[in-house]
Amino acid sequence: VYTSWIGKEGLPELGRLIAAKSHYLANAITAIPGYSLYFDAPFYKEFAIKTPVDPHVIQSKCLANGIKAGINISGQLDDNVLLFAVTEKRSKAEMDRLVQLLAEFSA
């Protein structure tokens, strides 16, 4: 229903919006000391971040503040890795709030 509502002209715009938002968030997170992209490869809306502390600690703090902070994928890859996914629904204010919370764990 959603894709029929935005139409074929809206679909490319939606893709550009999602890509821009995901790269905005990835750049903001990796600007925090101790955080880095886990993979050095192009991405669209999902990206893995190496964190300076246990992802469970980050997730708990963020959830206490009403923000879901990625999926802990440490067991599949390495220690301290969170997978983030960004859609068109995330506002800049929400992403900036997440970055602010992540900065509290900066190395």
PyRosetta script that sets phi, psi and omega in degrees:
from pyrosetta import init, pose_from_sequence

init()
pose = pose_from_sequence("VYTSWIGKEGLPELGRLIAAKSHYLANAITAIPGYSLYFDAPFYKEFAIKTPVDPHVIQSKCLANGIKAGINISGQLDDNVLLFAVTEKRSKAEMDRLVQLLAEFSA")
pose.set_psi(1, -43.8)
pose.set_omega(1, -177.5)
pose.set_phi(2, -60.8)
pose.set_psi(2, -46.9)
pose.set_omega(2, -178.2)
pose.set_phi(3, -67.3)
pose.set_psi(3, -32.3)
pose.set_omega(3, 176.4)
pose.set_phi(4, -70.5)
pose.set_psi(4, -30.9)
pose.set_omega(4, 179.0)
pose.set_phi(5, -69.8)
pose.set_psi(5, -41.9)
pose.set_omega(5, -178.8)
pose.set_phi(6, -80.8)
pose.set_psi(6, -21.9)
pose.set_omega(6, 175.1)
pose.set_phi(7, 77.9)
pose.set_psi(7, 172.6)
pose.set_omega(7, -176.9)
pose.set_phi(8, -70.4)
pose.set_psi(8, -23.9)
pose.set_omega(8, 175.6)
pose.set_phi(9, -75.8)
pose.set_psi(9, -31.9)
pose.set_omega(9, -178.0)
pose.set_phi(10, -78.4)
pose.set_psi(10, -25.2)
pose.set_omega(10, -177.4)
pose.set_phi(11, -62.5)
pose.set_psi(11, -46.6)
pose.set_omega(11, 176.3)
pose.set_phi(12, -62.6)
pose.set_psi(12, -37.3)
pose.set_omega(12, 178.1)
pose.set_phi(13, -64.6)
pose.set_psi(13, -40.8)
pose.set_omega(13, 177.3)
pose.set_phi(14, -60.4)
pose.set_psi(14, -43.6)
pose.set_omega(14, 178.3)
pose.set_phi(15, -61.1)
pose.set_psi(15, -42.9)
pose.set_omega(15, 178.5)
pose.set_phi(16, -64.5)
pose.set_psi(16, -39.9)
pose.set_omega(16, 179.8)
pose.set_phi(17, -63.3)
pose.set_psi(17, -46.2)
pose.set_omega(17, 179.4)
pose.set_phi(18, -62.7)
pose.set_psi(18, -44.5)
pose.set_omega(18, 179.3)
pose.set_phi(19, -61.4)
pose.set_psi(19, -44.2)
pose.set_omega(19, -179.5)
pose.set_phi(20, -63.7)
pose.set_psi(20, -43.7)
pose.set_omega(20, -179.4)
pose.set_phi(21, -67.0)
pose.set_psi(21, -40.5)
pose.set_omega(21, -179.1)
pose.set_phi(22, -67.0)
pose.set_psi(22, -38.7)
pose.set_omega(22, 177.7)
pose.set_phi(23, -71.5)
pose.set_psi(23, -33.6)
pose.set_omega(23, 174.8)
pose.set_phi(24, -59.6)
pose.set_psi(24, -49.1)
pose.set_omega(24, -178.0)
pose.set_phi(25, -66.4)
pose.set_psi(25, -44.2)
pose.set_omega(25, 179.6)
pose.set_phi(26, -60.0)
pose.set_psi(26, -43.1)
pose.set_omega(26, 178.8)
pose.set_phi(27, -65.1)
pose.set_psi(27, -39.7)
pose.set_omega(27, -179.8)
pose.set_phi(28, -66.9)
pose.set_psi(28, -41.4)
pose.set_omega(28, -179.8)
pose.set_phi(29, -67.5)
pose.set_psi(29, -44.9)
pose.set_omega(29, -176.9)
pose.set_phi(30, -73.3)
pose.set_psi(30, -9.6)
pose.set_omega(30, 173.2)
pose.set_phi(31, -77.7)
pose.set_psi(31, -13.1)
pose.set_omega(31, 178.7)
pose.set_phi(32, -83.3)
pose.set_psi(32, 128.4)
pose.set_omega(32, 178.1)
pose.set_phi(33, -56.1)
pose.set_psi(33, 133.2)
pose.set_omega(33, 178.4)
pose.set_phi(34, 98.8)
pose.set_psi(34, -12.1)
pose.set_omega(34, 179.2)
pose.set_phi(35, -109.0)
pose.set_psi(35, 141.5)
pose.set_omega(35, 177.5)
pose.set_phi(36, -153.1)
pose.set_psi(36, 156.6)
pose.set_omega(36, 174.0)
pose.set_phi(37, -65.8)
pose.set_psi(37, 135.8)
pose.set_omega(37, 179.7)
pose.set_phi(38, -75.3)
pose.set_psi(38, -38.7)
pose.set_omega(38, 179.2)
pose.set_phi(39, -107.7)
pose.set_psi(39, 137.3)
pose.set_omega(39, 175.9)
pose.set_phi(40, -97.8)
pose.set_psi(40, 69.8)
pose.set_omega(40, -177.1)
pose.set_phi(41, -148.6)
pose.set_psi(41, 155.8)
pose.set_omega(41, 176.9)
pose.set_phi(42, -60.1)
pose.set_psi(42, 149.9)
pose.set_omega(42, 176.9)
pose.set_phi(43, -142.8)
pose.set_psi(43, 162.0)
pose.set_omega(43, -179.2)
pose.set_phi(44, -105.3)
pose.set_psi(44, -70.8)
pose.set_omega(44, -178.9)
pose.set_phi(45, -127.8)
pose.set_psi(45, -9.2)
pose.set_omega(45, 178.4)
pose.set_phi(46, -119.0)
pose.set_psi(46, 139.8)
pose.set_omega(46, 178.9)
pose.set_phi(47, -151.6)
pose.set_psi(47, 148.0)
pose.set_omega(47, 179.5)
pose.set_phi(48, -100.0)
pose.set_psi(48, 138.1)
pose.set_omega(48, -179.0)
pose.set_phi(49, -122.1)
pose.set_psi(49, 127.8)
pose.set_omega(49, 171.7)
pose.set_phi(50, -78.5)
pose.set_psi(50, 127.7)
pose.set_omega(50, -175.3)
pose.set_phi(51, -109.7)
pose.set_psi(51, 155.6)
pose.set_omega(51, -178.6)
pose.set_phi(52, -78.6)
pose.set_psi(52, -14.0)
pose.set_omega(52, -179.6)
pose.set_phi(53, -135.3)
pose.set_psi(53, 172.4)
pose.set_omega(53, 179.2)
pose.set_phi(54, -56.1)
pose.set_psi(54, 126.8)
pose.set_omega(54, -179.7)
pose.set_phi(55, -57.1)
pose.set_psi(55, -29.7)
pose.set_omega(55, 177.9)
pose.set_phi(56, -61.2)
pose.set_psi(56, -37.6)
pose.set_omega(56, 178.7)
pose.set_phi(57, -65.4)
pose.set_psi(57, -44.4)
pose.set_omega(57, 179.0)
pose.set_phi(58, -63.3)
pose.set_psi(58, -47.1)
pose.set_omega(58, -179.2)
pose.set_phi(59, -60.0)
pose.set_psi(59, -42.4)
pose.set_omega(59, 179.9)
pose.set_phi(60, -62.1)
pose.set_psi(60, -46.0)
pose.set_omega(60, -179.9)
pose.set_phi(61, -62.9)
pose.set_psi(61, -44.9)
pose.set_omega(61, -179.2)
pose.set_phi(62, -66.3)
pose.set_psi(62, -43.4)
pose.set_omega(62, 178.7)
pose.set_phi(63, -61.3)
pose.set_psi(63, -37.2)
pose.set_omega(63, 177.0)
pose.set_phi(64, -63.1)
pose.set_psi(64, -20.1)
pose.set_omega(64, 178.2)
pose.set_phi(65, -105.2)
pose.set_psi(65, 13.8)
pose.set_omega(65, 175.6)
pose.set_phi(66, 77.8)
pose.set_psi(66, 20.8)
pose.set_omega(66, -178.2)
pose.set_phi(67, -125.7)
pose.set_psi(67, 131.9)
pose.set_omega(67, 175.3)
pose.set_phi(68, -88.4)
pose.set_psi(68, 121.2)
pose.set_omega(68, -172.1)
pose.set_phi(69, -105.8)
pose.set_psi(69, 68.7)
pose.set_omega(69, 173.0)
pose.set_phi(70, 71.0)
pose.set_psi(70, 179.7)
pose.set_omega(70, 179.9)
pose.set_phi(71, -111.9)
pose.set_psi(71, 130.4)
pose.set_omega(71, 179.3)
pose.set_phi(72, -73.7)
pose.set_psi(72, 112.3)
pose.set_omega(72, 178.1)
pose.set_phi(73, -114.5)
pose.set_psi(73, 24.1)
pose.set_omega(73, -177.9)
pose.set_phi(74, -57.5)
pose.set_psi(74, -39.9)
pose.set_omega(74, -177.6)
pose.set_phi(75, -63.7)
pose.set_psi(75, -30.7)
pose.set_omega(75, -179.1)
pose.set_phi(76, -82.0)
pose.set_psi(76, -26.1)
pose.set_omega(76, -171.9)
pose.set_phi(77, -119.1)
pose.set_psi(77, -66.9)
pose.set_omega(77, -169.8)
pose.set_phi(78, -163.7)
pose.set_psi(78, -179.6)
pose.set_omega(78, 175.0)
pose.set_phi(79, -72.7)
pose.set_psi(79, 145.0)
pose.set_omega(79, 170.3)
pose.set_phi(80, 58.2)
pose.set_psi(80, 61.9)
pose.set_omega(80, 177.4)
pose.set_phi(81, -129.5)
pose.set_psi(81, 128.2)
pose.set_omega(81, 175.4)
pose.set_phi(82, -114.0)
pose.set_psi(82, 138.5)
pose.set_omega(82, 175.6)
pose.set_phi(83, -100.8)
pose.set_psi(83, 124.3)
pose.set_omega(83, 179.1)
pose.set_phi(84, -110.2)
pose.set_psi(84, 144.3)
pose.set_omega(84, 174.6)
pose.set_phi(85, -131.3)
pose.set_psi(85, 133.5)
pose.set_omega(85, -177.4)
pose.set_phi(86, -120.1)
pose.set_psi(86, 133.2)
pose.set_omega(86, 175.6)
pose.set_phi(87, -119.7)
pose.set_psi(87, 178.5)
pose.set_omega(87, 178.8)
pose.set_phi(88, -65.9)
pose.set_psi(88, -15.6)
pose.set_omega(88, -176.9)
pose.set_phi(89, -76.0)
pose.set_psi(89, -20.7)
pose.set_omega(89, -178.7)
pose.set_phi(90, -76.8)
pose.set_psi(90, 130.7)
pose.set_omega(90, 177.7)
pose.set_phi(91, -90.2)
pose.set_psi(91, 161.8)
pose.set_omega(91, 176.9)
pose.set_phi(92, -60.8)
pose.set_psi(92, -39.4)
pose.set_omega(92, 179.6)
pose.set_phi(93, -62.2)
pose.set_psi(93, -40.4)
pose.set_omega(93, 178.1)
pose.set_phi(94, -65.5)
pose.set_psi(94, -43.5)
pose.set_omega(94, 179.7)
pose.set_phi(95, -66.4)
pose.set_psi(95, -40.2)
pose.set_omega(95, 179.0)
pose.set_phi(96, -65.5)
pose.set_psi(96, -35.0)
pose.set_omega(96, 177.6)
pose.set_phi(97, -66.0)
pose.set_psi(97, -41.2)
pose.set_omega(97, 176.7)
pose.set_phi(98, -60.6)
pose.set_psi(98, -45.6)
pose.set_omega(98, 179.8)
pose.set_phi(99, -61.1)
pose.set_psi(99, -40.9)
pose.set_omega(99, 178.5)
pose.set_phi(100, -60.4)
pose.set_psi(100, -42.9)
pose.set_omega(100, 178.9)
pose.set_phi(101, -68.0)
pose.set_psi(101, -40.9)
pose.set_omega(101, 178.4)
pose.set_phi(102, -62.8)
pose.set_psi(102, -34.1)
pose.set_omega(102, -179.7)
pose.set_phi(103, -63.1)
pose.set_psi(103, -23.0)
pose.set_omega(103, 178.6)
pose.set_phi(104, -66.1)
pose.set_psi(104, -18.0)
pose.set_omega(104, 179.7)
pose.set_phi(105, -105.3)
pose.set_psi(105, 13.2)
pose.set_omega(105, -176.1)
pose.set_phi(106, -58.4)
pose.set_psi(106, 140.9)
pose.set_omega(106, -179.4)
pose.set_phi(107, -80.4)
pose.dump_pdb("model.pdb")
